[in-house]
Amino acid sequence: NEQATKKKDRIGCFASWHNHQIGTDQEGKKTVHGPDRRNIYYIEIETSTGNFYNIHNKQLNSPITFEEANSDALVYESGYNGIFVEPTDARFNKHGDPEVLIHQYINPFNGWVGPRKTTNFIYTAFNSNTSEWYIPIPILEDDDPGLTSLGAFDKTKEKDVPAVMVSRGSSVDYFDGSKSSTGSIPSFTKNNEKSFEAEFKEFKGWLDIRNPHKDGRLMVLDSFRGTEISE
């Protein structure tokens, strides 16, 4: 977004650490893959040179080692308490600072045997005034969101704090983002007028905004069959 970012030649990248663990699949075969993703990292890739940088413009090695990532690119340390994290949506905000929507979940099953269970979505962004990342802000209001949910920013709006959409079961909940009266801490409030119920036959494949402009539409993939639902 050339109007928003101060780094027109940079690609911002968020990632989590995928801890390969030994488990079994649905057929009982051994696997080293599992939905165990920890920590959130951020780097920027300079398109003209291919160089990697962290948020403070320190050049990093390529490839980045695990130790270097923890030292120079760590955004959020999730710990090892059984709650895992992965970035689901990201962008440069209108101030040119990176922001990210993070999916928190647990894995009540072994490996890929069963679905992951969403615990929350959290938000953070880089605060250029303090040169630090915000402490992640929880978005959902209930304690048991259910099985795997999907989340995305509403990219049709340019605000200090983005609106967030979260699909859960047969509903899509819309949360308005704002800052506190002191203008420092982001927060999210559910907008009942923009939230809606929908009939999904099976697990949804993805949730995103297509063509992010004032006439943009919400795209919900129902089992990758391409079912469209207007915003």
C-alpha positions in Angstrom: 0.0 0.0 0.0 2.1 2.9 -1.3 -0.1 5.5 0.5 0.3 3.7 3.8 3.8 2.4 4.0 7.0 4.4 4.4 8.9 1.3 3.2 7.8 1.0 -0.4 10.6 -1.3 -1.3 10.1 -3.7 1.7 8.0 -6.8 2.0 7.0 -7.4 5.7 6.8 -11.0 6.8 5.4 -12.5 9.9 6.1 -16.2 10.8 5.9 -18.7 13.6 8.2 -21.5 14.6 6.9 -24.8 13.5 8.2 -27.3 16.0 8.3 -30.7 14.2 7.1 -33.3 16.6 6.9 -37.1 16.2 3.3 -38.3 16.2 0.8 -40.4 14.2 -1.6 -39.6 11.5 -5.2 -40.9 11.2 -3.9 -44.2 9.7 -1.5 -44.7 12.6 1.6 -43.9 10.5 4.4 -42.0 12.1 4.8 -38.3 11.2 7.1 -35.5 12.2 4.5 -32.8 11.4 2.1 -31.4 13.8 0.1 -28.2 14.5 2.7 -27.1 17.1 3.5 -23.5 16.2 5.1 -21.2 18.7 6.2 -17.5 18.9 5.6 -14.8 16.3 8.6 -13.3 14.4 8.8 -10.4 12.0 11.4 -9.5 9.3 11.4 -7.2 6.2 12.8 -8.2 2.8 14.3 -5.4 0.7 13.1 -6.1 -2.9 15.9 -4.3 -4.6 18.7 -6.3 -2.8 17.1 -9.3 -1.2 18.5 -8.3 2.1 16.7 -9.2 5.4 16.1 -6.6 8.1 14.4 -6.6 11.5 12.0 -3.9 12.6 14.8 -1.7 13.8 16.5 -1.8 10.3 19.3 -4.1 11.5 20.5 -6.3 8.6 20.0 -10.1 9.3 21.6 -13.1 7.9 20.0 -15.2 5.2 18.9 -17.8 6.1 18.1 -16.6 9.6 19.1 -19.0 12.3 16.7 -19.8 15.2 19.0 -18.1 17.7 19.1 -14.9 15.5 15.4 -14.9 15.1 14.9 -15.1 18.9 17.4 -12.4 19.4 16.5 -9.9 16.7 13.1 -10.7 15.2 10.9 -11.8 18.0 7.5 -10.1 18.2 5.6 -12.3 20.7 7.0 -15.2 22.8 4.1 -17.5 23.3 5.9 -19.9 25.7 5.4 -23.6 26.0 2.1 -23.8 28.0 0.1 -25.8 25.4 -1.3 -22.7 23.6 0.1 -22.3 20.1 0.1 -19.3 17.8 0.2 -18.5 14.1 -0.1 -15.3 12.1 -3.3 -15.2 10.0 -3.3 -11.7 8.5 -0.9 -8.8 8.4 -0.4 -5.5 6.7 1.3 -2.1 7.0 -1.1 0.3 8.7 -1.7 3.9 7.6 1.3 5.0 9.5 3.5 2.6 7.7 4.0 0.3 10.7 3.4 -3.5 10.5 0.4 -5.0 12.3 -0.6 -8.7 12.6 -3.6 -10.8 13.6 -2.6 -13.9 15.6 -4.5 -17.1 15.9 -4.2 -18.8 19.4 -5.2 -22.4 19.6 -4.6 -25.7 21.4 -4.1 -29.1 20.0 -6.2 -31.6 22.0 -5.2 -34.4 19.7 -2.0 -36.1 18.6 -0.4 -34.7 15.5 -3.1 -34.1 12.8 -5.5 -36.7 14.0 -8.1 -34.1 15.0 -8.9 -30.4 14.4 -7.2 -27.6 16.4 -9.3 -25.7 18.9 -9.3 -21.9 18.8 -8.8 -20.2 22.1 -8.6 -16.6 20.8 -7.4 -14.1 18.2 -4.9 -11.5 19.4 -3.6 -8.3 17.8 -0.3 -6.4 17.9 1.4 -3.7 15.9 4.7 -1.9 16.1 4.4 1.4 17.9 6.9 3.8 16.2 6.5 6.3 19.0 7.9 3.9 21.6 9.9 1.7 19.1 8.2 -1.4 20.7 5.5 -3.9 19.8 2.2 -3.5 21.7 1.5 -6.2 24.2 -0.9 -8.5 22.3 -4.6 -7.5 22.7 -7.3 -10.3 22.9 -10.2 -9.9 20.5 -12.8 -12.5 21.3 -15.1 -12.1 24.2 -16.1 -15.7 25.2 -14.0 -18.4 26.9 -14.8 -21.2 24.4 -14.8 -20.0 20.8 -15.1 -23.6 19.6 -13.2 -25.5 16.9 -10.8 -23.9 14.5 -11.9 -20.4 13.6 -10.6 -18.1 10.8 -9.8 -14.4 11.1 -8.9 -11.5 8.8 -8.5 -7.7 8.9 -11.2 -5.6 7.1 -8.8 -4.0 4.6 -11.5 -1.7 3.2 -11.0 0.7 6.1 -7.9 2.7 6.9 -8.0 3.3 10.7 -5.5 3.6 13.5 -6.6 0.1 14.7 -8.1 -2.2 12.0 -11.5 -3.9 12.2 -11.3 -7.7 12.5 -13.6 -10.4 11.2 -13.7 -13.9 12.8 -15.7 -16.8 11.4 -17.0 -19.2 14.1 -19.4 -22.0 13.3 -22.2 -20.5 11.3 -21.5 -16.9 12.1 -19.0 -14.2 11.1 -18.3 -11.7 13.9 -17.1 -8.2 13.2 -15.0 -6.3 15.7 -14.3 -2.6 15.4 -10.8 -1.6 16.4 -10.1 1.6 18.3 -7.6 3.2 20.8 -8.2 4.2 24.4 -9.1 7.8 25.3 -5.4 8.4 25.9 -4.7 7.2 22.3 -2.3 4.6 23.3 -3.9 1.1 23.9 -5.7 -0.7 21.1 -9.0 -2.4 21.9 -11.8 -4.3 20.0 -15.6 -4.1 20.4 -18.1 -6.4 18.6 -20.2 -4.7 16.0 -23.6 -6.5 16.0 -24.8 -4.6 13.0 -21.9 -5.9 10.8 -21.9 -9.4 12.3 -24.0 -12.0 10.5 -25.2 -15.6 10.5 -24.6 -17.8 7.4 -25.2 -21.4 6.5 -21.9 -23.2 6.0 -22.4 -26.8 5.0 -18.9 -27.9 6.0 -15.7 -26.5 7.4 -14.8 -23.2 5.8 -11.6 -23.0 3.8 -10.6 -19.4 4.4 -11.9 -15.9 5.2 -10.7 -12.8 3.4 -11.6 -9.5 1.9 -11.5 -9.5 -1.9 -10.6 -6.3 -3.7 -10.0 -4.1 -0.7 -11.8 -0.9 -1.5 -15.1 0.8 -0.5 -17.1 -1.6 -2.7 -15.1 -4.7 -1.6 -16.8 -8.0 -0.8 -16.3 -10.6 1.9 -15.2 -14.0 0.5 -15.9 -17.1 2.5 -14.8 -20.4 1.0 -17.0 -23.2 2.0 -14.9 -26.4 1.6 -13.1 -24.6 -1.2 -16.2 -24.6 -3.4 -16.1 -20.8 -3.7 -19.3 -19.8 -2.0 -19.5 -16.0 -1.9 -21.3 -14.0 0.7 -21.7 -10.3 0.3 -20.2 -8.1 3.0 
